[in-house]
């Protein structure tokens, strides 16, 4: 059963980590951000949660929701 924990793609030194909220350790470590985002999406879909992608400086670049959203956005990403 899913715990609905958000999944973050965060910088870790010169690499990228996929980390679920509440976990001390990363789920996975990747050399390229694109690979980390792909794995993060898989985990967020499995958890029915939100994927939060960070920039190298730690700020949030974007979010994607893979759970139940009672108020989905009316616009779409290009």
PDB file of N, CA, C and O in Angstrom:
ATOM      1  N   UNK A   1       0.841  -1.190   0.000  1.00  0.00           N
ATOM      2  CA  UNK A   1       0.000   0.000   0.000  1.00  0.00           C
ATOM      3  C   UNK A   1       0.879   1.243   0.000  1.00  0.00           C
ATOM      4  O   UNK A   1       1.894   1.303   0.693  1.00  0.00           O
ATOM      5  N   UNK A   2       0.478   2.219  -0.778  1.00  0.00           N
ATOM      6  CA  UNK A   2       1.280   3.432  -0.914  1.00  0.00           C
ATOM      7  C   UNK A   2       1.188   4.291   0.341  1.00  0.00           C
ATOM      8  O   UNK A   2       0.151   4.335   1.003  1.00  0.00           O
ATOM      9  N   UNK A   3       2.279   4.969   0.656  1.00  0.00           N
ATOM     10  CA  UNK A   3       2.335   5.834   1.834  1.00  0.00           C
ATOM     11  C   UNK A   3       2.114   7.296   1.482  1.00  0.00           C
ATOM     12  O   UNK A   3       2.062   8.140   2.375  1.00  0.00           O
ATOM     13  N   UNK A   4       1.982   7.613   0.194  1.00  0.00           N
ATOM     14  CA  UNK A   4       1.784   8.979  -0.281  1.00  0.00           C
ATOM     15  C   UNK A   4       2.894   9.915   0.169  1.00  0.00           C
ATOM     16  O   UNK A   4       2.635  11.073   0.496  1.00  0.00           O
ATOM     17  N   UNK A   5       4.124   9.426   0.190  1.00  0.00           N
ATOM     18  CA  UNK A   5       5.268  10.265   0.520  1.00  0.00           C
ATOM     19  C   UNK A   5       5.777  10.905  -0.759  1.00  0.00           C
ATOM     20  O   UNK A   5       5.978  10.220  -1.761  1.00  0.00           O
ATOM     21  N   UNK A   6       5.986  12.211  -0.731  1.00  0.00           N
ATOM     22  CA  UNK A   6       6.508  12.897  -1.905  1.00  0.00           C
ATOM     23  C   UNK A   6       7.902  12.394  -2.231  1.00  0.00           C
ATOM     24  O   UNK A   6       8.655  11.981  -1.350  1.00  0.00           O
ATOM     25  N   UNK A   7       8.231  12.436  -3.521  1.00  0.00           N
ATOM     26  CA  UNK A   7       9.523  11.983  -4.013  1.00  0.00           C
ATOM     27  C   UNK A   7      10.277  13.203  -4.530  1.00  0.00           C
ATOM     28  O   UNK A   7       9.737  13.978  -5.319  1.00  0.00           O
ATOM     29  N   UNK A   8      11.513  13.375  -4.091  1.00  0.00           N
ATOM     30  CA  UNK A   8      12.323  14.527  -4.476  1.00  0.00           C
ATOM     31  C   UNK A   8      13.511  14.079  -5.320  1.00  0.00           C
ATOM     32  O   UNK A   8      14.116  13.040  -5.054  1.00  0.00           O
ATOM     33  N   UNK A   9      13.838  14.870  -6.338  1.00  0.00           N
ATOM     34  CA  UNK A   9      15.081  14.709  -7.099  1.00  0.00           C
ATOM     35  C   UNK A   9      15.956  15.873  -6.659  1.00  0.00           C
ATOM     36  O   UNK A   9      15.645  17.032  -6.931  1.00  0.00           O
ATOM     37  N   UNK A  10      17.053  15.555  -5.975  1.00  0.00           N
ATOM     38  CA  UNK A  10      17.887  16.583  -5.356  1.00  0.00           C
ATOM     39  C   UNK A  10      19.358  16.412  -5.732  1.00  0.00           C
ATOM     40  O   UNK A  10      19.809  15.299  -6.004  1.00  0.00           O
ATOM     41  N   UNK A  11      20.105  17.522  -5.747  1.00  0.00           N
ATOM     42  CA  UNK A  11      21.540  17.401  -6.010  1.00  0.00           C
ATOM     43  C   UNK A  11      22.245  16.756  -4.821  1.00  0.00           C
ATOM     44  O   UNK A  11      21.887  16.989  -3.666  1.00  0.00           O
ATOM     45  N   UNK A  12      23.246  15.948  -5.125  1.00  0.00           N
ATOM     46  CA  UNK A  12      24.070  15.304  -4.090  1.00  0.00           C
ATOM     47  C   UNK A  12      25.500  15.339  -4.591  1.00  0.00           C
ATOM     48  O   UNK A  12      25.945  14.428  -5.290  1.00  0.00           O
ATOM     49  N   UNK A  13      26.217  16.390  -4.234  1.00  0.00           N
ATOM     50  CA  UNK A  13      27.568  16.590  -4.761  1.00  0.00           C
ATOM     51  C   UNK A  13      27.485  16.837  -6.254  1.00  0.00           C
ATOM     52  O   UNK A  13      26.772  17.739  -6.694  1.00  0.00           O
ATOM     53  N   UNK A  14      28.203  16.051  -7.040  1.00  0.00           N
ATOM     54  CA  UNK A  14      28.159  16.157  -8.499  1.00  0.00           C
ATOM     55  C   UNK A  14      27.160  15.182  -9.107  1.00  0.00           C
ATOM     56  O   UNK A  14      27.134  14.994 -10.323  1.00  0.00           O
ATOM     57  N   UNK A  15      26.340  14.565  -8.269  1.00  0.00           N
ATOM     58  CA  UNK A  15      25.364  13.589  -8.732  1.00  0.00           C
ATOM     59  C   UNK A  15      23.956  14.049  -8.367  1.00  0.00           C
ATOM     60  O   UNK A  15      23.762  15.131  -7.815  1.00  0.00           O
ATOM     61  N   UNK A  16      22.972  13.197  -8.690  1.00  0.00           N
ATOM     62  CA  UNK A  16      21.569  13.486  -8.390  1.00  0.00           C
ATOM     63  C   UNK A  16      20.978  12.321  -7.626  1.00  0.00           C
ATOM     64  O   UNK A  16      21.214  11.160  -7.961  1.00  0.00           O
ATOM     65  N   UNK A  17      20.203  12.637  -6.594  1.00  0.00           N
ATOM     66  CA  UNK A  17      19.603  11.606  -5.762  1.00  0.00           C
ATOM     67  C   UNK A  17      18.085  11.647  -5.867  1.00  0.00           C
ATOM     68  O   UNK A  17      17.482  12.711  -6.012  1.00  0.00           O
ATOM     69  N   UNK A  18      17.485  10.469  -5.792  1.00  0.00           N
ATOM     70  CA  UNK A  18      16.037  10.340  -5.674  1.00  0.00           C
ATOM     71  C   UNK A  18      15.788   9.990  -4.214  1.00  0.00           C
ATOM     72  O   UNK A  18      16.311   8.999  -3.704  1.00  0.00           O
ATOM     73  N   UNK A  19      14.982  10.813  -3.547  1.00  0.00           N
ATOM     74  CA  UNK A  19      14.788  10.627  -2.118  1.00  0.00           C
ATOM     75  C   UNK A  19      13.312  10.792  -1.764  1.00  0.00           C
ATOM     76  O   UNK A  19      12.678  11.770  -2.162  1.00  0.00           O
ATOM     77  N   UNK A  20      12.771   9.839  -1.018  1.00  0.00           N
ATOM     78  CA  UNK A  20      11.390   9.926  -0.546  1.00  0.00           C
ATOM     79  C   UNK A  20      11.373  10.685   0.775  1.00  0.00           C
ATOM     80  O   UNK A  20      12.272  10.538   1.603  1.00  0.00           O
ATOM     81  N   UNK A  21      10.332  11.502   0.959  1.00  0.00           N
ATOM     82  CA  UNK A  21      10.208  12.256   2.205  1.00  0.00           C
ATOM     83  C   UNK A  21      10.176  11.309   3.388  1.00  0.00           C
ATOM     84  O   UNK A  21       9.501  10.279   3.363  1.00  0.00           O
ATOM     85  N   UNK A  22      10.914  11.673   4.423  1.00  0.00           N
ATOM     86  CA  UNK A  22      10.960  10.865   5.635  1.00  0.00           C
ATOM     87  C   UNK A  22      12.095   9.868   5.664  1.00  0.00           C
ATOM     88  O   UNK A  22      12.420   9.340   6.728  1.00  0.00           O
ATOM     89  N   UNK A  23      12.706   9.597   4.525  1.00  0.00           N
ATOM     90  CA  UNK A  23      13.835   8.670   4.481  1.00  0.00           C
ATOM     91  C   UNK A  23      15.143   9.423   4.714  1.00  0.00           C
ATOM     92  O   UNK A  23      15.321  10.537   4.221  1.00  0.00           O
ATOM     93  N   UNK A  24      16.047   8.814   5.460  1.00  0.00           N
ATOM     94  CA  UNK A  24      17.364   9.413   5.662  1.00  0.00           C
ATOM     95  C   UNK A  24      18.270   9.153   4.471  1.00  0.00           C
ATOM     96  O   UNK A  24      19.093   9.995   4.111  1.00  0.00           O
ATOM     97  N   UNK A  25      18.115   7.973   3.856  1.00  0.00           N
ATOM     98  CA  UNK A  25      18.961   7.582   2.728  1.00  0.00           C
ATOM     99  C   UNK A  25      18.218   7.766   1.423  1.00  0.00           C
ATOM    100  O   UNK A  25      16.990   7.691   1.370  1.00  0.00           O
ATOM    101  N   UNK A  26      18.981   8.007   0.372  1.00  0.00           N
ATOM    102  CA  UNK A  26      18.412   8.156  -0.963  1.00  0.00           C
ATOM    103  C   UNK A  26      17.945   6.804  -1.492  1.00  0.00           C
ATOM    104  O   UNK A  26      18.537   5.768  -1.190  1.00  0.00           O
ATOM    105  N   UNK A  27      16.881   6.830  -2.280  1.00  0.00           N
ATOM    106  CA  UNK A  27      16.391   5.623  -2.937  1.00  0.00           C
ATOM    107  C   UNK A  27      17.376   5.189  -4.008  1.00  0.00           C
ATOM    108  O   UNK A  27      17.644   3.999  -4.174  1.00  0.00           O
ATOM    109  N   UNK A  28      17.918   6.172  -4.743  1.00  0.00           N
ATOM    110  CA  UNK A  28      18.917   5.879  -5.778  1.00  0.00           C
ATOM    111  C   UNK A  28      19.761   7.121  -6.051  1.00  0.00           C
ATOM    112  O   UNK A  28      19.338   8.245  -5.779  1.00  0.00           O
ATOM    113  N   UNK A  29      20.960   6.901  -6.592  1.00  0.00           N
ATOM    114  CA  UNK A  29      21.900   7.970  -6.952  1.00  0.00           C
ATOM    115  C   UNK A  29      22.203   7.822  -8.439  1.00  0.00           C
ATOM    116  O   UNK A  29      22.386   6.710  -8.934  1.00  0.00           O
ATOM    117  N   UNK A  30      22.256   8.966  -9.159  1.00  0.00           N
ATOM    118  CA  UNK A  30      22.454   8.942 -10.603  1.00  0.00           C
ATOM    119  C   UNK A  30      23.482   9.988 -11.018  1.00  0.00           C
ATOM    120  O   UNK A  30      23.621  11.028 -10.375  1.00  0.00           O
ATOM    121  N   UNK A  31      24.197   9.699 -12.099  1.00  0.00           N
ATOM    122  CA  UNK A  31      25.182  10.629 -12.650  1.00  0.00           C
ATOM    123  C   UNK A  31      24.501  11.788 -13.369  1.00  0.00           C
ATOM    124  O   UNK A  31      25.010  12.909 -13.368  1.00  0.00           O
ATOM    125  N   UNK A  32      23.346  11.518 -13.983  1.00  0.00           N
ATOM    126  CA  UNK A  32      22.647  12.539 -14.779  1.00  0.00           C
ATOM    127  C   UNK A  32      21.279  12.838 -14.179  1.00  0.00           C
ATOM    128  O   UNK A  32      20.585  11.941 -13.700  1.00  0.00           O
ATOM    129  N   UNK A  33      20.909  14.106 -14.213  1.00  0.00           N
ATOM    130  CA  UNK A  33      19.627  14.537 -13.664  1.00  0.00           C
ATOM    131  C   UNK A  33      18.454  13.861 -14.391  1.00  0.00           C
ATOM    132  O   UNK A  33      17.454  13.506 -13.767  1.00  0.00           O
ATOM    133  N   UNK A  34      18.581  13.688 -15.704  1.00  0.00           N
ATOM    134  CA  UNK A  34      17.501  13.089 -16.487  1.00  0.00           C
ATOM    135  C   UNK A  34      17.183  11.675 -16.004  1.00  0.00           C
ATOM    136  O   UNK A  34      16.017  11.289 -15.926  1.00  0.00           O
ATOM    137  N   UNK A  35      18.219  10.912 -15.684  1.00  0.00           N
ATOM    138  CA  UNK A  35      18.029   9.540 -15.188  1.00  0.00           C
ATOM    139  C   UNK A  35      17.354   9.567 -13.812  1.00  0.00           C
ATOM    140  O   UNK A  35      16.489   8.741 -13.520  1.00  0.00           O
ATOM    141  N   UNK A  36      17.761  10.527 -12.970  1.00  0.00           N
ATOM    142  CA  UNK A  36      17.159  10.654 -11.641  1.00  0.00           C
ATOM    143  C   UNK A  36      15.681  11.035 -11.762  1.00  0.00           C
ATOM    144  O   UNK A  36      14.847  10.523 -11.015  1.00  0.00           O
ATOM    145  N   UNK A  37      15.354  11.927 -12.696  1.00  0.00           N
ATOM    146  CA  UNK A  37      13.959  12.321 -12.900  1.00  0.00           C
ATOM    147  C   UNK A  37      13.118  11.129 -13.353  1.00  0.00           C
ATOM    148  O   UNK A  37      11.992  10.946 -12.892  1.00  0.00           O
ATOM    149  N   UNK A  38      13.665  10.329 -14.249  1.00  0.00           N
ATOM    150  CA  UNK A  38      12.936   9.149 -14.736  1.00  0.00           C
ATOM    151  C   UNK A  38      12.646   8.197 -13.577  1.00  0.00           C
ATOM    152  O   UNK A  38      11.521   7.721 -13.424  1.00  0.00           O
ATOM    153  N   UNK A  39      13.655   7.924 -12.772  1.00  0.00           N
ATOM    154  CA  UNK A  39      13.457   7.019 -11.630  1.00  0.00           C
ATOM    155  C   UNK A  39      12.513   7.645 -10.609  1.00  0.00           C
ATOM    156  O   UNK A  39      11.692   6.950 -10.009  1.00  0.00           O
ATOM    157  N   UNK A  40      12.630   8.961 -10.411  1.00  0.00           N
ATOM    158  CA  UNK A  40      11.737   9.653  -9.484  1.00  0.00           C
ATOM    159  C   UNK A  40      10.284   9.558  -9.910  1.00  0.00           C
ATOM    160  O   UNK A  40       9.400   9.374  -9.073  1.00  0.00           O
ATOM    161  N   UNK A  41      10.029   9.683 -11.220  1.00  0.00           N
ATOM    162  CA  UNK A  41       8.661   9.535 -11.741  1.00  0.00           C
ATOM    163  C   UNK A  41       8.111   8.142 -11.464  1.00  0.00           C
ATOM    164  O   UNK A  41       6.957   7.985 -11.068  1.00  0.00           O
ATOM    165  N   UNK A  42       8.944   7.144 -11.677  1.00  0.00           N
ATOM    166  CA  UNK A  42       8.522   5.760 -11.406  1.00  0.00           C
ATOM    167  C   UNK A  42       8.128   5.603  -9.938  1.00  0.00           C
ATOM    168  O   UNK A  42       7.101   5.002  -9.623  1.00  0.00           O
ATOM    169  N   UNK A  43       8.945   6.143  -9.053  1.00  0.00           N
ATOM    170  CA  UNK A  43       8.669   6.038  -7.616  1.00  0.00           C
ATOM    171  C   UNK A  43       7.421   6.824  -7.227  1.00  0.00           C
ATOM    172  O   UNK A  43       6.615   6.343  -6.431  1.00  0.00           O
ATOM    173  N   UNK A  44       7.250   8.028  -7.778  1.00  0.00           N
ATOM    174  CA  UNK A  44       6.070   8.850  -7.465  1.00  0.00           C
ATOM    175  C   UNK A  44       4.791   8.180  -7.954  1.00  0.00           C
ATOM    176  O   UNK A  44       3.767   8.226  -7.274  1.00  0.00           O
ATOM    177  N   UNK A  45       4.845   7.562  -9.125  1.00  0.00           N
ATOM    178  CA  UNK A  45       3.673   6.838  -9.636  1.00  0.00           C
ATOM    179  C   UNK A  45       3.351   5.662  -8.727  1.00  0.00           C
ATOM    180  O   UNK A  45       2.186   5.406  -8.425  1.00  0.00           O
ATOM    181  N   UNK A  46       4.376   4.952  -8.293  1.00  0.00           N
ATOM    182  CA  UNK A  46       4.182   3.797  -7.417  1.00  0.00           C
ATOM    183  C   UNK A  46       3.598   4.226  -6.067  1.00  0.00           C
ATOM    184  O   UNK A  46       2.762   3.522  -5.499  1.00  0.00           O
ATOM    185  N   UNK A  47       4.040   5.384  -5.551  1.00  0.00           N
ATOM    186  CA  UNK A  47       3.595   5.904  -4.262  1.00  0.00           C
ATOM    187  C   UNK A  47       2.283   6.698  -4.376  1.00  0.00           C
ATOM    188  O   UNK A  47       1.672   7.036  -3.362  1.00  0.00           O
ATOM    189  N   UNK A  48       1.851   6.994  -5.613  1.00  0.00           N
ATOM    190  CA  UNK A  48       0.680   7.861  -5.844  1.00  0.00           C
ATOM    191  C   UNK A  48       0.890   9.196  -5.124  1.00  0.00           C
ATOM    192  O   UNK A  48       0.037   9.657  -4.365  1.00  0.00           O
ATOM    193  N   UNK A  49       2.035   9.792  -5.382  1.00  0.00           N
ATOM    194  CA  UNK A  49       2.414  11.014  -4.687  1.00  0.00           C
ATOM    195  C   UNK A  49       2.906  12.065  -5.674  1.00  0.00           C
ATOM    196  O   UNK A  49       2.665  11.966  -6.877  1.00  0.00           O
ATOM    197  N   UNK A  50       3.584  13.053  -5.158  1.00  0.00           N
ATOM    198  CA  UNK A  50       4.077  14.153  -5.976  1.00  0.00           C
ATOM    199  C   UNK A  50       5.582  14.019  -6.194  1.00  0.00           C
ATOM    200  O   UNK A  50       6.324  13.652  -5.283  1.00  0.00           O
ATOM    201  N   UNK A  51       6.016  14.321  -7.415  1.00  0.00           N
ATOM    202  CA  UNK A  51       7.435  14.372  -7.743  1.00  0.00           C
ATOM    203  C   UNK A  51       7.857  15.825  -7.682  1.00  0.00           C
ATOM    204  O   UNK A  51       7.253  16.676  -8.336  1.00  0.00           O
ATOM    205  N   UNK A  52       8.892  16.122  -6.901  1.00  0.00           N
ATOM    206  CA  UNK A  52       9.401  17.482  -6.752  1.00  0.00           C
ATOM    207  C   UNK A  52      10.838  17.485  -7.246  1.00  0.00           C
ATOM    208  O   UNK A  52      11.703  16.812  -6.685  1.00  0.00           O
ATOM    209  N   UNK A  53      11.082  18.253  -8.306  1.00  0.00           N
ATOM    210  CA  UNK A  53      12.401  18.307  -8.930  1.00  0.00           C
ATOM    211  C   UNK A  53      13.097  19.599  -8.506  1.00  0.00           C
ATOM    212  O   UNK A  53      12.540  20.689  -8.639  1.00  0.00           O
ATOM    213  N   UNK A  54      14.308  19.464  -7.999  1.00  0.00           N
ATOM    214  CA  UNK A  54      15.083  20.610  -7.519  1.00  0.00           C
ATOM    215  C   UNK A  54      16.174  20.982  -8.520  1.00  0.00           C
ATOM    216  O   UNK A  54      16.618  20.153  -9.314  1.00  0.00           O
ATOM    217  N   UNK A  55      16.592  22.234  -8.465  1.00  0.00           N
ATOM    218  CA  UNK A  55      17.743  22.696  -9.253  1.00  0.00           C
ATOM    219  C   UNK A  55      19.023  22.384  -8.478  1.00  0.00           C
ATOM    220  O   UNK A  55      18.978  21.934  -7.334  1.00  0.00           O
ATOM    221  N   UNK A  56      20.144  22.627  -9.111  1.00  0.00           N
ATOM    222  CA  UNK A  56      21.456  22.393  -8.494  1.00  0.00           C
ATOM    223  C   UNK A  56      21.618  23.205  -7.206  1.00  0.00           C
ATOM    224  O   UNK A  56      22.302  22.764  -6.282  1.00  0.00           O
ATOM    225  N   UNK A  57      20.990  24.393  -7.136  1.00  0.00           N
ATOM    226  CA  UNK A  57      21.110  25.227  -5.936  1.00  0.00           C
ATOM    227  C   UNK A  57      20.096  24.838  -4.850  1.00  0.00           C
ATOM    228  O   UNK A  57      20.062  25.457  -3.786  1.00  0.00           O
ATOM    229  N   UNK A  58      19.270  23.814  -5.116  1.00  0.00           N
ATOM    230  CA  UNK A  58      18.319  23.326  -4.122  1.00  0.00           C
ATOM    231  C   UNK A  58      16.917  23.899  -4.232  1.00  0.00           C
ATOM    232  O   UNK A  58      15.991  23.389  -3.601  1.00  0.00           O
ATOM    233  N   UNK A  59      16.744  24.955  -5.027  1.00  0.00           N
ATOM    234  CA  UNK A  59      15.405  25.519  -5.194  1.00  0.00           C
ATOM    235  C   UNK A  59      14.553  24.580  -6.052  1.00  0.00           C
ATOM    236  O   UNK A  59      15.079  23.746  -6.789  1.00  0.00           O
ATOM    237  N   UNK A  60      13.250  24.730  -5.947  1.00  0.00           N
ATOM    238  CA  UNK A  60      12.343  23.849  -6.677  1.00  0.00           C
ATOM    239  C   UNK A  60      12.205  24.301  -8.122  1.00  0.00           C
ATOM    240  O   UNK A  60      11.893  25.459  -8.399  1.00  0.00           O
ATOM    241  N   UNK A  61      12.439  23.380  -9.027  1.00  0.00           N
ATOM    242  CA  UNK A  61      12.333  23.633 -10.463  1.00  0.00           C
ATOM    243  C   UNK A  61      10.922  23.335 -10.952  1.00  0.00           C
ATOM    244  O   UNK A  61      10.379  24.077 -11.771  1.00  0.00           O
ATOM    245  N   UNK A  62      10.325  22.252 -10.456  1.00  0.00           N
ATOM    246  CA  UNK A  62       8.997  21.885 -10.910  1.00  0.00           C
ATOM    247  C   UNK A  62       8.422  20.754 -10.088  1.00  0.00           C
ATOM    248  O   UNK A  62       9.117  20.101  -9.310  1.00  0.00           O
ATOM    249  N   UNK A  63       7.100  20.536 -10.287  1.00  0.00           N
ATOM    250  CA  UNK A  63       6.389  19.478  -9.570  1.00  0.00           C
ATOM    251  C   UNK A  63       5.453  18.771 -10.535  1.00  0.00           C
ATOM    252  O   UNK A  63       4.919  19.381 -11.461  1.00  0.00           O
ATOM    253  N   UNK A  64       5.261  17.484 -10.311  1.00  0.00           N
ATOM    254  CA  UNK A  64       4.282  16.689 -11.045  1.00  0.00           C
ATOM    255  C   UNK A  64       3.564  15.807 -10.043  1.00  0.00           C
ATOM    256  O   UNK A  64       4.193  15.170  -9.199  1.00  0.00           O
ATOM    257  N   UNK A  65       2.231  15.773 -10.140  1.00  0.00           N
ATOM    258  CA  UNK A  65       1.440  14.989  -9.215  1.00  0.00           C
ATOM    259  C   UNK A  65       0.984  13.697  -9.877  1.00  0.00           C
ATOM    260  O   UNK A  65       0.502  13.703 -11.009  1.00  0.00           O
ATOM    261  N   UNK A  66       1.143  12.587  -9.156  1.00  0.00           N
ATOM    262  CA  UNK A  66       0.722  11.278  -9.654  1.00  0.00           C
ATOM    263  C   UNK A  66      -0.284  10.624  -8.711  1.00  0.00           C
ATOM    264  O   UNK A  66      -0.490   9.411  -8.753  1.00  0.00           O
ATOM    265  N   UNK A  67      -0.899  11.430  -7.871  1.00  0.00           N
ATOM    266  CA  UNK A  67      -1.911  10.932  -6.950  1.00  0.00           C
ATOM    267  C   UNK A  67      -3.249  11.560  -7.260  1.00  0.00           C
ATOM    268  O   UNK A  67      -3.402  12.242  -8.273  1.00  0.00           O
ATOM    269  N   UNK A  68      -4.210  11.335  -6.403  1.00  0.00           N
ATOM    270  CA  UNK A  68      -5.532  11.916  -6.568  1.00  0.00           C
ATOM    271  C   UNK A  68      -5.442  13.411  -6.323  1.00  0.00           C
ATOM    272  O   UNK A  68      -4.942  13.843  -5.284  1.00  0.00           O
ATOM    273  N   UNK A  69      -5.918  14.197  -7.265  1.00  0.00           N
ATOM    274  CA  UNK A  69      -5.903  15.649  -7.152  1.00  0.00           C
ATOM    275  C   UNK A  69      -7.330  16.146  -7.305  1.00  0.00           C
ATOM    276  O   UNK A  69      -7.867  16.126  -8.413  1.00  0.00           O
ATOM    277  N   UNK A  70      -7.967  16.598  -6.212  1.00  0.00           N
ATOM    278  CA  UNK A  70      -9.352  17.064  -6.303  1.00  0.00           C
ATOM    279  C   UNK A  70      -9.497  18.352  -7.105  1.00  0.00           C
ATOM    280  O   UNK A  70     -10.597  18.672  -7.556  1.00  0.00           O
ATOM    281  N   UNK A  71      -8.410  19.094  -7.292  1.00  0.00           N
ATOM    282  CA  UNK A  71      -8.428  20.346  -8.048  1.00  0.00           C
ATOM    283  C   UNK A  71      -7.317  20.346  -9.091  1.00  0.00           C
ATOM    284  O   UNK A  71      -6.326  21.057  -8.923  1.00  0.00           O
ATOM    285  N   UNK A  72      -7.455  19.569 -10.163  1.00  0.00           N
ATOM    286  CA  UNK A  72      -6.373  19.519 -11.157  1.00  0.00           C
ATOM    287  C   UNK A  72      -6.219  20.872 -11.864  1.00  0.00           C
ATOM    288  O   UNK A  72      -7.190  21.618 -11.991  1.00  0.00           O
ATOM    289  N   UNK A  73      -5.007  21.188 -12.322  1.00  0.00           N
ATOM    290  CA  UNK A  73      -4.788  22.472 -13.000  1.00  0.00           C
ATOM    291  C   UNK A  73      -5.549  22.525 -14.311  1.00  0.00           C
ATOM    292  O   UNK A  73      -5.757  21.504 -14.965  1.00  0.00           O
ATOM    293  N   UNK A  74      -5.961  23.728 -14.686  1.00  0.00           N
ATOM    294  CA  UNK A  74      -6.702  23.911 -15.918  1.00  0.00           C
ATOM    295  C   UNK A  74      -5.772  24.141 -17.119  1.00  0.00           C
ATOM    296  O   UNK A  74      -6.177  23.964 -18.268  1.00  0.00           O
ATOM    297  N   UNK A  75      -4.534  24.533 -16.842  1.00  0.00           N
ATOM    298  CA  UNK A  75      -3.566  24.745 -17.914  1.00  0.00           C
ATOM    299  C   UNK A  75      -2.751  23.467 -18.115  1.00  0.00           C
ATOM    300  O   UNK A  75      -2.826  22.537 -17.311  1.00  0.00           O
ATOM    301  N   UNK A  76      -1.989  23.435 -19.174  1.00  0.00           N
ATOM    302  CA  UNK A  76      -1.142  22.274 -19.412  1.00  0.00           C
ATOM    303  C   UNK A  76       0.266  22.751 -19.732  1.00  0.00           C
ATOM    304  O   UNK A  76       0.471  23.861 -20.225  1.00  0.00           O
ATOM    305  N   UNK A  77       1.228  21.889 -19.442  1.00  0.00           N
ATOM    306  CA  UNK A  77       2.626  22.225 -19.731  1.00  0.00           C
ATOM    307  C   UNK A  77       2.876  22.054 -21.214  1.00  0.00           C
ATOM    308  O   UNK A  77       2.310  21.162 -21.846  1.00  0.00           O
ATOM    309  N   UNK A  78       3.725  22.909 -21.774  1.00  0.00           N
ATOM    310  CA  UNK A  78       4.039  22.778 -23.217  1.00  0.00           C
ATOM    311  C   UNK A  78       4.841  21.535 -23.506  1.00  0.00           C
ATOM    312  O   UNK A  78       5.185  21.276 -24.659  1.00  0.00           O
TER     313      UNK A  78
END
